[in-house]
Amino acid sequence: MSKTLALVCICIFMMGTVPAITGENRNHLFPSEHNPEVYAKIASAMDSYNLLVIVPDEWKNELEPFQQHKENYGMRTQLIGIDEIYNGDYFSTEGRDEAEKIKYFIKNALDTWNVTYVLLVGGRRPGMDEQWFCPVRYVGEKLWNDVQNLGDLYFADIYDDTGIFQSWDTNEDDLFGTRNDDMDLYPDVFLGRWACRSLIDLRTVIDKTITYENTLMHSNKVVLVSGDIFEDQQNYVEGELITDQTAEFLAGYEPVRVYASETDVNPDNIKAALGEGASFMHLDGHCWMTYVSVYKPGQYDAFERGLGIWDLPFFSNTEYPIVVIGGCRTAQFNIAVFDRPEQLVDPPWYAKYFPALYTISWGFVRSIDGGGVAAIGYTVPPFFGFGETGDLDNDGIEEPDILEIGMGVLEPMVFYAYGVEGKQHLGDCWGYSLHNYIDKFGDIGSVWQPWNTATIHGFVLLGDPSLKIGGYP
């Protein structure tokens, strides 16, 4: 049976079967029944911490109230300065570069302290030259316009199911995460990043996170923003199909829709739908790092007004939602003013030329008087299904392909983890979505494997992975 797949914003198609990979649970977060001895050392660690925070040394004191807040709720938290890692203050320093030294430290913390959550603190430093408060790993596979992409999953994938350390550079060519490297991909810790570029950013996200978790009452509202994304023969309104899946997984929550099939998708309507706040927001469409928009169904000559980072300062909601934004590069946190990768679908001129130092996902999180408490998005143009060509996920139900592979699976599964599986912390939901997806599609066995793997690499959490969804009672 022929299967058709595509890439967001590229719209290239392939033919060939796409097997559903049924993998075993392969890390200590989802222990394997067949390899329990692999993580015996981890489980028996004498010292135990729930949350590891890796922070630039000059910001370490700023995190002390956050650490105390976490420990007040029983979340044992260890603050580690980056220079302390490089100096070998806790464990012997290993690694060929800064990113690998951070990864080896996380490995040692997993082995010794049995950490579950890892929060990396720090984004790109100000200035023309690219330098970082907290190191990043660029994936060596150049799939879009000769551009390498950020892959924070590198820091979370520590072991394979036999206990072998995952270097992501098995051929030792100093290119990480390419099609020539063996990678387990399953996260062994739940990892997020505060991509802060300033002390103002840092103090904002600390305050918002503490406020969120200390708030006893949260609304049962989810704001859904979407519309038509691609032109296909079946006339599917793909974005709305994805976000409707989210609404289905959040039983008991009131869905407030801003759909292009029903109204104009513009800042005023999105702001009105959010009102004083919501528990969740899910936006899906075409994205260009700083901007997200959609088409009216069947009208592909012009985008809706959409939402850009320039609109976020006008949001004043006092309840901070968890935000998921689907589309190209919504969370590519290395953005620098006008230095942005070209995409085959051009955005409106105001989105293309607006100077920016952050993407729309991080923009929600860093907003001072509104926005969200955390965001999940992509550092890449994500993989997706297109049209209707059969049962791609082999569940016995033929659905639109957008819901059976790629972004249409990863994003709603975050909400499924909370609404159906009962996961209580945001990092658990991010990890559950990745684990479920890799089980089914970790190896699709086709020419499109690198794009599929890049989507897994690029599905990132910009927020505290230990965030208690809905706050503490």
ZAFIVO-736168 format. One line per 4 residues: number of its first residue (from 1); their letters; for each residue x, y, z of C-alpha. Coordinates in nm, 4 decimals. Layout:
<nodes>
NUM> A> X:Y:Z | ...;
</nodes>
This chain:
<nodes>
1> MSKT> 0.0000:0.0000:0.0000 | 0.1429:0.3395:-0.0855 | 0.1933:0.5887:0.1934 | 0.2408:0.9594:0.1470;
5> LALV> 0.4369:1.1727:0.3873 | 0.5595:1.5283:0.3778 | 0.7545:1.7920:0.5598 | 0.6021:2.1070:0.7078;
9> CICI> 0.6633:2.4054:0.4792 | 0.8377:2.1849:0.2220 | 0.5525:1.9723:0.0895 | 0.7653:1.6978:-0.0679;
13> FMMG> 0.6104:1.3541:-0.0954 | 0.7367:0.9979:-0.0704 | 0.6020:0.6590:-0.1622 | 0.6644:0.3391:0.0292;
17> TVPA> 0.5447:0.1504:0.3314 | 0.5794:0.2997:0.6778 | 0.5983:0.0257:0.9419 | 0.4786:0.0912:1.2934;
21> ITGE> 0.7701:0.0134:1.5222 | 0.6647:-0.1457:1.8487 | 0.9628:-0.0849:2.0765 | 1.0168:-0.1891:2.4355;
25> NRNH> 1.0391:0.0642:2.7141 | 1.4071:0.1350:2.6958 | 1.5213:0.3683:2.9719 | 1.5043:0.4160:3.3451;
29> LFPS> 1.2053:0.6512:3.3209 | 1.0089:0.3708:3.1525 | 1.1938:0.0614:3.2864 | 1.2252:-0.2398:3.0618;
33> EHNP> 1.0879:-0.5663:3.1945 | 1.3585:-0.7461:3.0007 | 1.6604:-0.5462:3.1204 | 1.5986:-0.4552:3.4880;
37> EVYA> 1.9637:-0.5056:3.5803 | 2.0760:-0.2245:3.3498 | 1.9482:0.0420:3.5863 | 2.0034:-0.1344:3.9176;
41> KIAS> 2.2944:0.0992:3.9853 | 2.0742:0.4019:3.9232 | 1.7896:0.2799:4.1402 | 2.0206:0.2081:4.4324;
45> AMDS> 2.1896:0.5498:4.4346 | 2.2649:0.6528:4.7943 | 2.2055:1.0264:4.7423 | 1.8870:1.1159:4.5629;
49> YNLL> 1.7680:1.4372:4.3988 | 1.4511:1.4814:4.1960 | 1.5579:1.7912:4.0036 | 1.9007:1.8926:3.8728;
53> VIVP> 1.9366:2.2581:3.7706 | 2.2430:2.3483:3.5609 | 2.2970:2.7230:3.5627 | 2.5679:2.9792:3.4778;
57> DEWK> 2.7642:3.0477:3.7965 | 2.6848:3.4200:3.7840 | 2.3128:3.3361:3.8045 | 2.3301:3.0631:4.0664;
61> NELE> 2.2245:3.2835:4.3583 | 1.9165:3.3919:4.1632 | 1.7958:3.0301:4.1649 | 1.8068:2.9854:4.5427;
65> PFQQ> 1.4428:3.0985:4.5993 | 1.3380:2.8581:4.3222 | 1.5313:2.5767:4.4885 | 1.3686:2.6510:4.8234;
69> HKEN> 1.0253:2.6653:4.6611 | 1.0763:2.3244:4.5021 | 1.1994:2.1662:4.8220 | 0.9023:2.3090:5.0144;
73> YGMR> 0.6918:2.0723:4.8010 | 0.9228:1.7737:4.8423 | 1.1088:1.8192:4.5115 | 1.4720:1.7693:4.6180;
77> TQLI> 1.6718:2.0079:4.4032 | 2.0435:2.0356:4.3297 | 2.1813:2.3616:4.1838 | 2.5053:2.3193:3.9888;
81> GIDE> 2.7097:2.5995:3.8335 | 2.8462:2.5336:3.4872 | 3.2001:2.6220:3.5967 | 3.1623:2.3680:3.8785;
85> IYNG> 3.1044:2.1063:3.6094 | 3.4074:2.2144:3.4054 | 3.6256:2.2285:3.7181 | 3.5283:1.8783:3.8277;
89> DYFS> 3.3927:1.9918:4.1651 | 3.1472:1.6990:4.1867 | 3.2574:1.4414:3.9285 | 3.5657:1.3992:3.7129;
93> TEGR> 3.5307:1.6106:3.4001 | 3.4739:1.4160:3.0788 | 3.3915:1.5285:2.7253 | 3.5528:1.6762:2.4158;
97> DEAE> 3.3587:2.0043:2.4213 | 3.1326:2.2022:2.6556 | 2.8112:2.0285:2.5507 | 2.9583:1.6819:2.5982;
101> KIKY> 3.0923:1.7811:2.9409 | 2.7392:1.8822:3.0406 | 2.6016:1.5524:2.9097 | 2.8586:1.3468:3.1009;
105> FIKN> 2.7724:1.5411:3.4155 | 2.4035:1.4576:3.3673 | 2.5049:1.0924:3.3231 | 2.6977:1.0992:3.6503;
109> ALDT> 2.4124:1.2770:3.8270 | 2.1731:1.0112:3.6975 | 2.3992:0.7317:3.8192 | 2.4851:0.8885:4.1549;
113> WNVT> 2.1841:1.1019:4.2504 | 1.9066:0.9248:4.0578 | 1.7812:1.2533:3.9096 | 1.4520:1.2514:3.7203;
117> YVLL> 1.4295:1.6103:3.5937 | 1.7012:1.8303:3.4438 | 1.6554:2.2039:3.3881 | 1.9160:2.3787:3.1726;
121> VGGR> 1.9230:2.7514:3.2463 | 2.0516:2.9871:2.9808 | 2.0064:3.0789:2.6178 | 2.2192:3.2712:2.3739;
125> RPGM> 2.4344:3.5546:2.5102 | 2.3897:3.9071:2.3690 | 2.6263:4.0013:2.0886 | 2.6978:3.9342:1.7234;
129> DEQW> 2.9090:3.6225:1.7851 | 2.7152:3.3151:1.8927 | 2.7966:3.2349:2.2544 | 2.5790:3.0653:2.5144;
133> FCPV> 2.4999:3.1005:2.8820 | 2.4383:2.7252:2.8835 | 2.5847:2.5052:2.6080 | 2.3772:2.3628:2.3237;
137> RYVG> 2.4265:2.0738:2.0856 | 2.3819:2.1292:1.7145 | 2.2778:1.8187:1.5222 | 2.5187:1.7625:1.2352;
141> EKLW> 2.2563:1.6567:0.9798 | 2.1893:1.9522:0.7474 | 1.8435:1.8919:0.6031 | 1.7108:2.2434:0.5461;
145> NDVQ> 1.9174:2.4988:0.3541 | 2.2486:2.3699:0.4910 | 2.1508:2.4680:0.8459 | 2.2300:2.2625:1.1553;
149> NLGD> 1.9557:2.2454:1.4146 | 1.9438:2.2558:1.7925 | 1.8807:1.9219:1.9632 | 1.8355:1.9445:2.3413;
153> LYFA> 1.7247:1.5799:2.3435 | 2.0988:1.5074:2.3188 | 2.1326:1.5970:2.6875 | 1.8466:1.3652:2.7900;
157> DIYD> 1.9350:1.0508:2.5909 | 2.2019:0.9057:2.8192 | 2.1869:0.5262:2.7729 | 2.0497:0.2681:2.5364;
161> DTGI> 1.8642:-0.0388:2.6663 | 2.1906:-0.2232:2.7308 | 2.3395:0.0579:2.9405 | 2.5734:0.1928:2.6687;
165> FQSW> 2.6383:0.5691:2.6881 | 2.4846:0.7553:2.3953 | 2.7470:0.9858:2.2453 | 2.5390:1.0581:1.9325;
169> DTNE> 2.8728:1.0368:1.7494 | 2.9414:0.6664:1.7172 | 3.1557:0.7142:1.4049 | 3.3645:0.9795:1.5864;
173> DDLF> 3.3530:1.2388:1.3090 | 3.2565:1.5205:1.5483 | 2.9184:1.5515:1.3757 | 2.6470:1.4608:1.6233;
177> GTRN> 2.3123:1.2970:1.5601 | 2.3506:1.2257:1.1892 | 2.2105:0.9337:0.9913 | 2.5528:0.7682:1.0306;
181> DDMD> 2.5330:0.7636:1.4111 | 2.3585:0.5114:1.6335 | 2.1127:0.6827:1.8714 | 1.8703:0.5373:2.1212;
185> LYPD> 1.6687:0.8659:2.1301 | 1.4592:0.7691:2.4339 | 1.5061:1.0321:2.7083 | 1.6554:0.8983:3.0321;
189> VFLG> 1.5757:1.2209:3.2158 | 1.2913:1.4650:3.1634 | 1.4658:1.7773:3.0338 | 1.3679:2.1370:2.9757;
193> RWAC> 1.5459:2.4663:2.9159 | 1.4894:2.8222:3.0259 | 1.6415:2.9947:2.7202 | 1.7079:3.3138:2.9174;
197> RSLI> 1.9189:3.5835:2.7545 | 1.9168:3.8216:3.0507 | 1.8591:3.8461:3.4235 | 1.5199:3.9975:3.3454;
201> DLRT> 1.4257:3.6803:3.1561 | 1.5501:3.4645:3.4419 | 1.3699:3.6541:3.7165 | 1.0515:3.6541:3.5088;
205> VIDK> 1.0409:3.2780:3.4545 | 1.1341:3.2053:3.8165 | 0.8529:3.4288:3.9395 | 0.5980:3.2885:3.6930;
209> TITY> 0.6862:2.9278:3.7761 | 0.6648:2.9830:4.1515 | 0.3391:3.1779:4.1149 | 0.1913:2.9046:3.8956;
213> ENTL> 0.2759:2.6210:4.1336 | 0.1570:2.8187:4.4370 | -0.1802:2.8939:4.2772 | -0.4488:2.6561:4.4019;
217> MHSN> -0.7194:2.7444:4.1502 | -0.6694:2.7006:3.7781 | -0.9409:2.7240:3.5150 | -1.0583:2.4181:3.3241;
221> KVVL> -1.0112:2.5931:2.9915 | -0.8008:2.5088:2.6874 | -0.7589:2.7631:2.4082 | -0.7231:2.6100:2.0606;
225> VSGD> -0.5971:2.8204:1.7678 | -0.5710:2.6793:1.4182 | -0.7056:2.6498:1.0659 | -0.6086:2.5086:0.7286;
229> IFED> -0.2388:2.4388:0.6724 | -0.1980:2.2455:0.3469 | -0.3831:2.2082:0.0176 | -0.4812:1.8450:-0.0346;
233> QQNY> -0.7368:1.6498:-0.2372 | -0.9392:1.5568:0.0706 | -0.9795:1.9227:0.1763 | -0.8769:1.8440:0.5334;
237> VEGE> -0.8405:2.1378:0.7702 | -0.5282:1.9870:0.9206 | -0.4543:2.2262:1.2044 | -0.8060:2.2011:1.3412;
241> LITD> -0.7909:1.8217:1.3245 | -0.4784:1.8275:1.5402 | -0.6131:2.0671:1.8013 | -0.9502:1.8894:1.8105;
245> QTAE> -0.7533:1.5792:1.9090 | -0.6142:1.7784:2.2013 | -0.9664:1.8777:2.3085 | -1.0706:1.5110:2.2988;
249> FLAG> -0.7838:1.4151:2.5310 | -0.8723:1.6854:2.7853 | -1.2113:1.5621:2.9019 | -1.3588:1.8015:3.1562;
253> YEPV> -1.1853:2.1037:3.0061 | -1.3789:2.3695:2.8159 | -1.2331:2.4118:2.4654 | -1.2382:2.7721:2.3431;
257> RVYA> -1.1658:2.7674:1.9714 | -1.0208:3.0339:1.7457 | -1.0540:2.8439:1.4191 | -1.0187:2.9850:1.0705;
261> SETD> -1.3229:2.7796:0.9715 | -1.5319:2.9783:1.2229 | -1.3739:3.3215:1.2660 | -1.0687:3.5341:1.1916;
265> VNPD> -0.7457:3.4087:1.3446 | -0.5993:3.7346:1.4691 | -0.4460:3.8748:1.7894 | -0.7695:4.0297:1.9134;
269> NIKA> -0.9656:3.7055:1.8892 | -0.6845:3.4998:2.0412 | -0.6469:3.7474:2.3261 | -1.0234:3.7474:2.3844;
273> ALGE> -1.0312:3.3662:2.3899 | -0.7519:3.3586:2.6469 | -0.9122:3.6286:2.8611 | -0.7740:3.6183:3.2136;
277> GASF> -0.6023:3.2925:3.1340 | -0.6368:2.9211:3.0699 | -0.4814:2.5937:3.1776 | -0.3561:2.5125:2.8275;
281> MHLD> -0.3123:2.6649:2.4830 | -0.2490:2.4711:2.1640 | -0.1712:2.6642:1.8464 | -0.1014:2.4882:1.5189;
285> GHCW> -0.0239:2.6218:1.1743 | 0.2528:2.7574:0.9549 | 0.5261:2.9132:1.1650 | 0.8352:3.1246:1.1024;
289> MTYV> 1.0090:3.1318:1.4407 | 0.8455:3.4574:1.5497 | 0.5008:3.4165:1.3950 | 0.2235:3.1596:1.3513;
293> SVYK> -0.0662:3.1709:1.1057 | -0.3082:2.9592:0.9016 | -0.5301:2.9755:0.5952 | -0.9035:2.9982:0.5769;
297> PGQY> -1.0195:2.6523:0.4628 | -0.9484:2.6184:0.0918 | -0.8205:2.9762:0.0586 | -0.4476:2.9431:0.0040;
301> DAFE> -0.3728:3.2827:-0.1491 | -0.3335:3.4706:0.1811 | -0.2620:3.3939:0.5452 | -0.4759:3.5010:0.8350;
305> RGLG> -0.3348:3.7849:1.0465 | -0.2143:3.5205:1.2930 | -0.0017:3.5944:1.5988 | 0.3525:3.7266:1.6294;
309> IWDL> 0.5919:3.8050:1.9100 | 0.5098:4.1738:1.8614 | 0.1562:4.0969:1.9821 | 0.2601:3.9265:2.3076;
313> PFFS> 0.3331:4.2455:2.5090 | -0.0377:4.3266:2.4804 | -0.1404:4.0058:2.6587 | -0.2180:4.0654:3.0268;
317> NTEY> -0.3598:3.7314:3.1426 | -0.2956:3.6542:3.5085 | -0.3336:3.2766:3.4747 | -0.0413:3.1337:3.2802;
321> PIVV> -0.1215:2.8435:3.0485 | 0.1065:2.5652:2.9336 | 0.1495:2.6379:2.5618 | 0.2147:2.3963:2.2747;
325> IGGC> 0.2853:2.5529:1.9343 | 0.3057:2.3306:1.6279 | 0.4812:2.4414:1.3105 | 0.8231:2.5259:1.1732;
329> RTAQ> 1.0911:2.6335:1.4199 | 0.8509:2.7681:1.6830 | 1.1087:2.7004:1.9564 | 1.4378:2.7541:1.7709;
333> FNIA> 1.5968:2.9505:2.0523 | 1.9180:3.0569:1.8734 | 1.7425:3.3333:1.6756 | 1.9459:3.6527:1.6285;
337> VFDR> 1.7707:3.9671:1.4983 | 1.7464:3.8979:1.1218 | 1.9533:3.5775:1.1113 | 1.6810:3.3263:1.0285;
341> PEQL> 1.6784:3.0236:0.7977 | 1.4896:3.0623:0.4723 | 1.1712:2.8564:0.4324 | 0.9989:2.7609:0.1094;
345> VDPP> 0.6714:2.9196:0.2199 | 0.7353:3.2893:0.2696 | 0.5756:3.4620:0.5686 | 0.4122:3.8041:0.5415;
349> WYAK> 0.6687:4.0824:0.5135 | 0.6161:4.2062:0.8687 | 0.7026:3.8612:1.0042 | 1.0040:3.8218:0.7791;
353> YFPA> 1.1662:4.1530:0.8658 | 1.0659:4.2113:1.2257 | 1.3880:4.2154:1.4357 | 1.3747:3.9541:1.7083;
357> LYTI> 1.5847:3.7894:1.9769 | 1.3401:3.5119:2.0648 | 1.0871:3.2808:1.9019 | 0.7155:3.2778:1.9659;
361> SWGF> 0.7365:2.9770:2.2005 | 0.9953:3.1399:2.4252 | 0.8129:3.4707:2.3807 | 0.5106:3.3295:2.5629;
365> VRSI> 0.7299:3.2095:2.8515 | 0.9418:3.5241:2.8934 | 0.6439:3.7648:2.8758 | 0.6334:3.9650:3.1968;
369> DGGG> 0.2640:4.0552:3.2215 | 0.0959:3.7575:3.0588 | 0.1838:3.4757:2.8231 | 0.2506:3.1229:2.9457;
373> VAAI> 0.4441:2.9397:3.2135 | 0.6118:2.6938:2.9744 | 0.6030:2.6082:2.6051 | 0.6676:2.3063:2.3848;
377> GYTV> 0.7596:2.3481:2.0203 | 1.0125:2.2608:1.7506 | 1.3630:2.3742:1.6617 | 1.3071:2.2276:1.3113;
381> PPFF> 1.0361:2.2109:1.0455 | 0.8511:1.9054:1.1785 | 0.7617:1.5905:0.9875 | 0.3930:1.5347:0.9112;
385> GFGE> 0.1436:1.3150:0.7299 | -0.0427:1.4509:0.4282 | -0.3825:1.3632:0.2861 | -0.5228:1.0133:0.3459;
389> TGDL> -0.3264:0.7120:0.2272 | -0.4101:0.4393:0.4751 | -0.3528:0.3348:0.8345 | -0.0047:0.4773:0.8924;
393> DNDG> 0.0060:0.4010:1.2644 | -0.1381:0.0484:1.2234 | -0.4040:0.0967:1.4906 | -0.6799:-0.0485:1.2734;
397> IEEP> -0.8389:0.2921:1.2091 | -0.7887:0.4873:0.8897 | -0.7672:0.8546:0.9812 | -0.6264:1.1608:0.8045;
401> DILE> -0.2505:1.1107:0.7829 | -0.1887:1.4339:0.9737 | -0.3148:1.2517:1.2864 | -0.1137:0.9348:1.2296;
405> IGMG> 0.2504:1.0432:1.2079 | 0.4759:1.3363:1.2871 | 0.3562:1.6587:1.4483 | -0.0064:1.5455:1.4547;
409> VLEP> 0.0950:1.2664:1.6932 | 0.3635:1.4353:1.9040 | 0.1661:1.7440:2.0043 | -0.1706:1.5933:2.1097;
413> MVFY> 0.0135:1.3133:2.2913 | 0.1464:1.5706:2.5402 | -0.2133:1.6376:2.6420 | -0.3007:1.2676:2.6310;
417> AYGV> -0.0258:1.2019:2.8853 | -0.1928:1.4436:3.1266 | -0.5618:1.4061:3.0460 | -0.5761:1.0293:2.9931;
421> EGKQ> -0.2620:0.8810:3.1488 | -0.2686:1.1128:3.4502 | 0.0902:1.2373:3.4313 | 0.1280:1.5225:3.6795;
425> HLGD> 0.4490:1.6980:3.5751 | 0.5094:1.8675:3.2424 | 0.8374:1.6893:3.1703 | 0.6627:1.3544:3.2143;
429> CWGY> 0.4146:1.4567:2.9438 | 0.6920:1.5657:2.7069 | 0.8784:1.2398:2.7726 | 0.5648:1.0281:2.7329;
433> SLHN> 0.4931:1.1847:2.3939 | 0.8463:1.1186:2.2684 | 0.8543:0.7669:2.4097 | 0.5214:0.6782:2.2487;
437> YIDK> 0.6304:0.8252:1.9151 | 0.9709:0.6552:1.9105 | 0.8057:0.3222:1.9946 | 0.5914:0.3546:1.6812;
441> FGDI> 0.8031:0.5570:1.4429 | 1.1591:0.5668:1.5738 | 1.2666:0.3908:1.2551 | 1.0266:0.4412:0.9644;
445> GSVW> 1.2634:0.2561:0.7335 | 1.2603:0.4937:0.4399 | 1.4455:0.7762:0.2708 | 1.2590:1.0112:0.5071;
449> QPWN> 1.4238:0.8685:0.8193 | 1.6565:1.1715:0.8733 | 1.3615:1.4142:0.8672 | 1.1640:1.1996:1.1065;
453> TATI> 1.4629:1.1726:1.3413 | 1.5208:1.5478:1.3210 | 1.1624:1.6059:1.4353 | 1.2286:1.3866:1.7401;
457> HGFV> 1.5535:1.5792:1.8060 | 1.3794:1.9123:1.7709 | 1.0724:1.8584:1.9920 | 1.1777:2.0689:2.2902;
461> LLGD> 1.0384:2.1866:2.6219 | 1.1116:2.5497:2.7083 | 1.0181:2.5447:3.0717 | 1.0636:2.3674:3.4018;
465> PSLK> 1.0276:1.9909:3.3383 | 0.9327:1.9354:3.7036 | 0.6417:2.1829:3.6741 | 0.3400:2.0457:3.8616;
469> IGGY> 0.0532:2.0836:3.6174 | -0.2227:2.2824:3.7838 | -0.0022:2.3713:4.0791 | 0.0222:2.2150:4.4225;
473> P> -0.2861:2.1763:4.6480;
</nodes>
